[in-house]
Amino acid sequence: MKTRNLCVVGLILFVTSYVFFSQGSLSNQKTIDVAHWFNLIGAVLLFSFNNVFPKKNSLHSVAFVLTGIGVVAHIGLCTIDFIMWSFGNDDMGRNALSEQISNTPLILYPFITVGPSLLFTGLAAHALNFIKTNPISSLMVIIGGPFVGLSYFIWNNGNLMLASCVIFASGLALLLYRNEIQYTRKKGLNNGL
């Protein structure tokens, strides 16, 4: 499978997971935690963006590392969420685990609060490479990413979180196909003249 196709599948799965997340309680997923499986696989496939964007500058190196750390953090976050989901109706057990994680900074920060945001930061850093040539797509990624976190952690708004994720992913998709879009525009302009 081509690397760009992996990126597209990753974006689709990642956004689909946020559709589930925006609906609120995930305890209705009795047989399998589909939301977190989609998020996990989607995040891992988003690592493929490191291989499709230009590798000609130091910003790419920084973006590569941040994206990689963010993917690892998403794996850890999803693992924790799978364990939380496994408690089913046992709210006391889930709350005890949640409190234990909150009291363990070496788990809380890298896998809950800071680490997963590095995936968004790394992909936004990649988008910075295109700010002059594709400003709208780049800004969609650069602004959409932080709004996913803000809408979840600060505003607790599932619809805004989903909208932010869609904007973020759409910007990445537009950057992924920037050459084809540019070619189609030029072809359209030439046919119009």
Secondary structure, DSSP 8 states (H G I E B T S, - for coil): --HHHHHHHHHHHHHHHHHHHHTS--TT--S--HHHHHHHHHHHHHTTHHHHS--SSHHHHHHHHHHHHHHHHHHHHHHHHHHHHHTTT-HHHHHHHHHHHHT-HHHHIIIIISTTHHHHHHHHHHHHTTTTTSHHHHHHHHHHHHHHHIIIIIS--HHHHHHHHHHHHHHHHHHHTHHHHHHHHHHHHHHH-
